């Protein structure tokens, strides 16, 4: 298929000149539309505003793609000038709806600019259009991964509605350091691996350590969050994909060791000794394949990875304080879980049978074989409770909730609390002295929401309250969840993975024809409309 040049955005003369005028007029109309919207908008809420980082990211990566076009596109200077004229001012700040309109206009202009043919008059072949779009996509991914200021330790204060302050810390893999270098033998070099790195076979994707501390410095919670272990952009049966899923798992294990540095230091100081490590892995993907969504295959890759690495002695390479790479011996015990939390799973019941078979085996290890009928928990939890710890009451409350949810099969329904079982598993894991890991496909949206749900509950427990009953949140708990989601670094992690667009996709409105399948997150978990809009942000307009 070929495209006539009068459809495209720029030219030097003749028909092409008319095309560029038409494109610029279209962009100008979009700008005028934004100005009209701006006059009508109420600007009282600072939460509804956004800076143009994402638009700048789109334009800068498109310019790089044009520079690297290698003969596909001539007249590069003209094309680059067109895009440079569209660069927003750095300090510009628009309400979210207006910024969304500008993003659409910018993407439209870039696509038309990339489609311009060599002479601005002749036709452009479809394969060249596809090639330019691929180059643009590669440039976007490269910039996301190599922008060092996006992969820094994030420190935020969470102030509760009642005035207490907590410290939230997010540490990316590239900053997990014992000395000057990160702990991974294949170094991150202070860069990152964003959620769009679907073919990555060396590193885990979007790997972070998540912490919450009190103002006195007491660690209240610590865990590892990441994207799915599957390099699902590679051919399903390729050797690189098989190796990649295991490599990703190894990095999550190393991150868990970093989160428990006493174990890591012991492993480094005694390289001939085998160090035990327990870990739970709570996945949030839909355990089935639907159209182009292959989360069922991705979950299989993740389970394969954990099976390859669990209950056996493995050698890992770690970089010590002196910058030396040395081998350590670890025997991981990993309990995998999967609880689908989106509409496909909770409303359309996709993948629930597969998930339940995984979860049943996991619960038997965590709570004991007869956990449903047993009064006293066995398994990992039983061993922990044998020493009569101070947090015994909290542990037993969480165990009771897990049993109730499982017996009622409530984990397979919304029940005004889509993340109820995942939250309980992650919390219980930490309460019994084990580092939890959790993930979705990208490691930023569902993963981020669970991060917020867990920390909301941790704050409640720190205030000497009992475990919140599962189900709809009361108004005060909704306000606390809003505070956590907006101030716990999750929006910044989303920005790092998109090029500047903050916002969580779990808050995206369900299409009207599927309104009956909409989850209860807005009404029963967050509650406030303005907070919901801020948490959703610009997530509708990004593809990562």
C-alpha positions in Angstrom: 0.0 0.0 0.0 1.2 3.5 -0.8 0.3 7.0 0.6 -0.3 10.1 -1.6 1.8 13.0 -0.3 -1.2 15.4 0.0 -2.3 13.4 3.0 0.9 14.3 4.9 2.2 17.1 7.0 4.9 19.1 5.3 6.4 20.1 2.0 8.7 22.5 0.3 6.4 23.6 -2.5 3.3 22.7 -4.5 1.0 20.0 -3.2 3.3 19.3 -0.4 3.1 22.9 0.7 -0.6 22.7 0.9 -0.2 19.5 3.0 2.1 21.1 5.5 -0.3 24.1 5.8 -3.2 21.7 6.4 -1.2 19.8 9.1 -0.2 23.0 10.8 -3.7 24.3 10.6 -4.9 21.0 12.2 -2.4 21.4 15.0 -3.4 25.1 15.5 -7.0 24.1 15.7 -6.1 21.6 18.4 -4.3 24.4 20.3 -7.3 26.7 20.0 -9.5 24.0 21.3 -7.3 23.7 24.3 -7.5 27.4 24.9 -11.3 27.2 24.8 -11.2 24.4 27.2 -8.9 26.3 29.4 -11.3 29.2 29.8 -14.0 26.8 30.9 -12.0 24.8 33.4 -12.0 25.4 37.1 -8.3 25.6 38.1 -8.7 25.5 41.8 -7.3 21.9 42.2 -3.5 21.6 41.6 -4.0 17.9 41.4 -5.6 18.3 38.0 -2.6 19.8 36.3 0.3 18.2 34.3 3.5 19.4 32.8 4.3 18.6 29.2 7.1 16.0 29.8 5.4 13.3 27.8 4.9 15.6 24.8 8.6 16.6 24.9 9.6 12.9 25.1 7.5 12.1 22.1 8.9 14.9 20.0 12.6 14.3 21.0 12.4 10.6 20.2 10.8 11.3 16.9 13.6 13.7 16.0 16.1 11.0 16.9 14.3 8.5 14.7 14.4 11.0 11.8 18.1 11.6 12.3 18.6 7.8 12.1 16.4 7.2 9.1 19.4 6.2 7.0 18.1 7.3 3.6 14.5 6.5 4.1 13.6 10.1 4.7 15.4 13.0 3.1 15.0 16.7 3.9 15.6 15.8 7.6 16.2 19.4 8.6 12.7 20.4 7.4 11.1 17.6 9.3 13.0 18.3 12.4 12.2 21.9 12.3 8.5 21.1 12.0 8.7 19.0 15.2 10.9 21.5 17.0 8.3 24.2 16.5 5.9 22.0 18.4 8.1 21.6 21.5 6.3 22.9 24.5 7.8 25.3 27.0 9.4 23.4 29.9 7.4 25.3 32.6 4.1 25.0 30.8 1.4 23.4 33.0 -2.0 22.5 31.7 -5.1 20.9 33.2 -5.1 17.1 32.5 -7.9 17.2 30.0 -6.1 20.0 28.0 -2.8 18.2 28.2 -4.5 15.1 26.9 -5.8 17.0 23.9 -2.3 18.4 23.2 -0.8 14.8 23.4 -3.3 13.6 20.8 -2.4 16.6 18.5 1.3 16.0 19.0 1.1 12.3 18.2 -0.9 13.1 15.1 1.6 15.6 13.9 4.6 13.3 14.5 3.0 10.4 12.6 2.2 12.7 9.6 5.8 14.1 9.7 7.3 10.6 9.7 5.2 9.6 6.7 6.5 12.4 4.4 8.1 10.8 1.4 11.6 11.6 0.0 10.6 14.4 -2.5 7.5 15.7 -0.6 5.6 14.9 -3.8 6.0 11.3 -4.6 4.4 8.4 -2.8 5.7 6.8 0.3 5.7 3.0 0.5 3.8 1.3 3.4 6.9 -0.7 4.4 8.9 2.6 4.9 6.1 4.0 7.0 6.2 0.9 9.2 10.0 1.1 9.3 9.9 4.7 10.6 7.4 3.8 13.2 9.6 1.0 14.4 12.6 3.3 14.6 10.5 5.8 16.6 9.4 3.0 19.0 13.0 1.9 19.4 14.2 5.4 20.1 11.4 5.8 22.8 12.5 2.6 24.5 16.1 3.5 24.4 15.5 6.9 25.9 13.3 5.4 28.6 16.0 2.9 29.6 19.0 5.3 29.4 17.6 8.4 31.0 19.5 8.1 34.3 17.5 10.8 36.2 14.4 8.6 35.8 16.0 5.7 37.6 16.9 7.2 41.0 15.9 6.5 44.6 12.5 8.0 45.2 11.8 9.5 48.6 8.4 10.8 49.5 6.5 11.7 52.6 3.0 10.4 53.2 1.0 12.5 55.5 -2.2 10.8 56.7 -5.5 12.6 57.0 -5.0 12.6 60.8 -1.5 14.3 60.4 1.0 11.4 60.9 3.9 11.3 58.6 5.6 8.2 57.0 8.6 7.9 54.8 8.3 6.0 51.5 11.4 4.9 49.6 11.5 3.3 46.2 14.9 1.9 45.1 15.4 0.9 41.5 17.6 -2.1 40.6 20.4 0.2 39.3 20.6 1.8 42.8 20.8 -1.5 44.7 24.4 -1.1 45.7 26.7 -2.3 48.5 29.5 0.0 47.2 29.8 2.2 44.1 28.4 -0.4 41.7 25.0 -2.1 41.7 24.9 -5.7 43.0 24.2 -7.3 39.5 27.0 -8.8 37.5 25.4 -7.4 34.3 25.4 -3.9 35.6 22.5 -1.4 35.1 25.1 1.5 35.0 22.6 3.6 36.9 20.0 3.1 34.1 16.9 1.1 34.1 14.8 -1.5 32.2 11.4 0.0 31.6 8.1 -1.9 31.2 8.2 -1.7 27.4 11.3 -3.9 27.3 9.4 -7.0 26.3 12.4 -8.7 24.7 14.8 -8.1 27.6 16.5 -11.4 28.5 19.3 -10.2 30.8 17.5 -8.1 33.4 14.2 -8.2 35.3 11.9 -5.5 34.1 10.9 -2.5 36.2 12.5 -3.9 39.3 12.2 -1.9 42.5 12.5 -2.3 46.3 9.6 -0.7 48.0 9.9 0.5 51.7 7.8 2.3 54.2 9.3 3.6 57.4 8.2 5.7 60.4 9.7 9.1 61.1 11.9 7.5 63.7 13.4 5.2 61.1 11.7 2.0 62.0 11.1 -0.2 58.8 7.4 -1.0 58.7 7.3 -2.7 55.4 9.8 -3.8 52.7 9.2 -5.8 49.5 10.2 -6.3 45.8 8.0 -5.2 42.9 8.7 -5.9 39.3 7.2 -6.7 35.8 6.4 -10.3 34.8 9.4 -12.6 34.4 8.4 -13.5 30.8 10.3 -11.8 27.9 7.1 -12.3 26.0 8.2 -10.2 23.0 10.4 -13.1 22.0 9.2 -16.2 20.2 7.5 -18.4 22.6 9.6 -21.5 21.9 13.0 -19.6 21.5 15.9 -20.5 23.6 16.5 -16.8 24.4 13.0 -16.6 25.9 13.6 -19.7 28.0 17.0 -18.3 29.3 15.5 -14.9 29.7 12.7 -15.9 32.1 15.2 -17.6 34.4 17.6 -14.6 34.3 14.8 -12.3 35.3 13.9 -14.6 38.2 17.5 -14.6 39.4 17.5 -10.8 39.5 14.4 -10.8 41.6 16.0 -13.3 44.0 19.1 -11.0 44.2 16.9 -8.0 44.9 15.2 -10.0 47.7 18.6 -10.7 49.2 19.5 -7.0 48.9 16.3 -6.3 50.9 17.6 -8.6 53.6 21.2 -7.6 53.7 22.1 -9.7 56.7 21.5 -12.8 54.5 23.3 -11.2 51.5 26.4 -10.3 53.6 26.5 -13.8 55.1 26.4 -15.3 51.6 29.2 -13.0 50.4 31.4 -13.7 53.5 30.9 -17.4 53.3 30.8 -18.2 49.5 31.2 -22.0 50.1 28.1 -22.1 52.4 24.5 -22.4 51.1 22.3 -19.5 52.3 18.5 -20.2 52.5 16.1 -17.7 51.2 12.3 -17.8 51.5 10.2 -15.7 49.1 6.5 -15.4 48.1 5.7 -14.2 44.6 2.2 -12.7 44.1 1.4 -12.2 40.5 -1.6 -10.1 39.4 -2.0 -11.2 35.7 -5.0 -12.7 34.0 -4.1 -16.4 33.7 -5.5 -16.9 30.2 -4.9 -15.7 26.6 -7.6 -13.4 25.2 -7.1 -12.0 21.6 -3.7 -10.3 21.7 -3.4 -10.5 25.5 -1.1 -13.4 26.3 -0.8 -13.1 30.1 -1.6 -16.8 30.4 1.6 -17.6 28.5 3.5 -15.0 30.5 2.3 -16.6 33.8 3.5 -20.0 32.6 6.9 -18.5 31.9 7.0 -17.1 35.4 6.0 -20.3 37.1 8.6 -22.1 35.0 11.3 -19.7 36.2 10.4 -20.2 39.8 10.3 -24.0 39.4 13.8 -23.9 37.9 15.1 -21.8 40.8 13.3 -23.1 43.8 14.2 -25.8 46.3 17.6 -26.4 44.9 21.1 -24.9 45.4 21.8 -22.3 42.8 24.9 -20.1 42.1 24.4 -16.4 41.7 26.9 -13.7 40.9 26.9 -10.6 43.1 29.0 -7.4 43.1 30.4 -6.8 46.6 31.3 -3.5 48.4 34.7 -3.5 46.7 33.2 -3.8 43.2 34.4 -7.4 42.8 32.0 -10.0 41.3 31.8 -13.2 43.2 29.7 -16.3 43.3 27.4 -17.1 46.2 25.3 -20.2 46.9 21.6 -19.8 47.6 18.8 -22.2 48.2 15.6 -20.3 47.5 12.2 -21.6 48.6 9.6 -19.7 46.5 5.8 -19.9 46.8 4.1 -18.6 43.7 0.6 -17.2 43.7 -1.5 -15.5 41.1 -4.7 -13.5 41.7 -6.2 -11.8 38.6 -7.5 -8.3 39.6 -8.8 -6.8 36.4 -12.1 -7.1 34.6 -11.1 -10.0 32.4 -10.4 -12.1 35.5 -13.0 -10.9 38.1 -15.9 -10.2 35.8 -15.3 -12.5 32.8 -13.7 -15.3 35.0 -10.8 -15.8 32.6 -7.9 -17.9 33.9 -9.4 -18.5 37.4 -9.2 -22.3 37.3 -5.5 -22.1 36.4 -4.8 -19.5 39.1 -6.7 -21.5 41.7 -4.6 -24.6 41.1 -1.4 -22.5 41.6 -2.8 -20.8 44.7 -4.0 -23.9 46.4 -0.5 -25.4 46.3 0.9 -22.1 47.6 -1.5 -21.9 50.5 -0.7 -25.4 51.5 3.0 -24.5 51.9 2.2 -21.2 53.6 -0.5 -22.3 56.0 -0.3 -26.1 56.0 -2.0 -28.9 54.0 -5.3 -28.7 55.9 -5.4 -25.0 56.2 -9.2 -24.7 55.6 -10.1 -27.0 58.4 -7.2 -26.5 60.8 -7.6 -24.1 63.8 -3.9 -23.5 64.1 -1.9 -22.6 61.0 0.9 -24.9 59.9 3.5 -24.5 57.2 5.7 -21.4 57.1 3.3 -19.5 59.3 3.1 -22.2 61.9 6.9 -22.3 62.2 6.9 -18.6 62.7 4.2 -18.6 65.4 6.0 -21.4 67.3 8.2 -18.7 68.9 5.1 -16.7 70.1 6.1 -13.4 68.4 4.7 -10.0 69.4 2.7 -9.7 66.1 1.0 -13.0 66.6 -2.5 -11.3 66.7 -1.9 -9.6 63.4 -0.6 -12.8 61.8 -3.7 -14.7 62.9 -6.0 -12.0 61.7 -4.5 -12.1 58.3 -4.6 -15.9 58.3 -8.3 -15.8 59.2 -9.0 -13.3 56.3 -7.2 -15.5 53.8 -9.2 -18.6 54.9 -12.5 -16.7 54.7 -11.7 -15.3 51.3 -10.6 -18.6 49.9 -13.6 -20.6 51.3 -16.0 -18.0 49.9 -14.1 -17.9 46.6 -14.2 -14.1 47.1 -10.7 -13.8 45.5 -12.4 -14.6 42.2 -14.9 -11.7 42.5 -14.7 -8.0 43.0 -16.6 -7.7 46.3 -15.7 -4.0 46.5 -12.0 -5.1 47.1 -10.3 -6.6 44.0 -6.9 -6.8 45.7 -8.0 -8.4 48.9 -6.3 -11.7 48.7 -3.1 -10.4 47.1 -2.9 -7.7 49.9 -3.3 -10.3 52.6 -0.6 -12.6 51.1 1.9 -9.8 50.7 1.2 -8.5 54.3 1.3 -11.9 55.9 4.6 -12.7 54.1 6.3 -9.6 55.6 4.7 -10.1 59.0 6.4 -13.6 59.3 9.8 -12.1 58.4 10.0 -13.0 54.7 10.4 -10.5 51.9 7.4 -10.6 49.5 7.6 -10.0 45.8 4.7 -9.0 43.6 4.1 -8.1 39.9 1.8 -7.6 37.0 2.7 -7.5 33.4 4.4 -4.1 33.4 5.1 -3.7 37.1 3.6 -0.2 37.2 -0.2 -0.2 37.2 -1.7 -3.2 39.0 1.6 -3.6 40.8 1.4 0.0 41.9 -2.1 -0.2 43.1 -1.3 -3.2 45.3 1.7 -1.3 46.6 -0.7 1.4 47.7 -3.2 -1.1 49.2 -0.5 -2.8 51.2 1.0 0.5 52.6 -2.5 1.8 53.5 -2.9 -1.3 55.7 0.6 -1.1 57.1 -0.1 2.5 58.3 -3.3 1.3 59.9 -1.5 -1.4 61.7 1.2 0.9 62.9 -1.5 3.1 64.5 -2.4 0.1 66.6 -5.5 -0.8 64.7 -6.7 -4.3 63.8 -6.4 -5.6 60.2 -9.1 -3.8 58.2 -11.9 -6.2 57.2 -11.9 -7.0 53.5 -14.6 -5.3 51.4 -15.5 -1.7 50.8 -13.5 0.9 52.6 -15.0 3.5 54.9 -14.6 7.2 54.1 -11.5 7.6 56.4 -9.8 4.6 54.9 -10.5 5.9 51.4 -8.9 9.2 52.2 -5.8 7.3 53.5 -5.6 5.2 50.3 -5.8 8.4 48.3 -2.9 9.9 50.2 -0.8 6.7 49.8 -1.4 6.3 46.0 -0.7 10.0 45.4 2.5 10.2 47.5 4.2 6.9 47.5 6.3 7.2 44.4 3.9 5.2 42.2 3.2 8.2 39.9 6.9 8.8 39.5 7.5 5.1 38.6 4.8 5.4 36.0 6.5 8.5 34.6 9.8 6.7 34.4 8.2 4.0 32.4 6.3 6.2 29.9 8.6 9.2 29.3 6.7 11.6 31.5 3.0 10.6 31.7 1.9 10.0 35.2 -1.2 7.9 35.8 -2.4 4.4 36.7 -4.3 2.4 34.0 -6.4 0.5 36.6 -8.3 3.8 36.9 -9.2 3.9 33.2 -12.9 4.2 32.7 -14.5 1.0 31.3 -16.2 1.5 27.8 -19.9 2.2 28.1 -20.8 -1.1 26.4 -18.9 -3.0 29.2 -20.1 -0.7 32.0 -21.6 -3.6 33.9 -18.1 -5.1 34.1 -16.6 -2.0 35.7 -14.6 -2.7 38.9 -15.4 -1.0 42.3 -12.1 0.8 42.6 -13.5 4.3 42.0 -16.6 4.0 44.2 -15.5 1.6 47.0 -11.7 2.1 47.2 -10.8 5.6 46.3 -14.1 7.4 46.5 -13.1 11.0 45.7 -13.5 12.1 42.1 -10.6 14.6 42.1 -8.2 12.0 43.6 -9.4 9.4 41.1 -8.6 11.8 38.2 -5.2 12.5 39.5 -4.4 8.8 40.1 -5.6 8.0 36.6 -3.6 10.9 35.2 -2.6 10.6 31.5 -2.6 6.8 31.5 -5.2 6.7 28.7 -2.6 8.1 26.3 0.4 5.8 26.8 1.0 2.3 25.4 3.7 1.0 27.8 
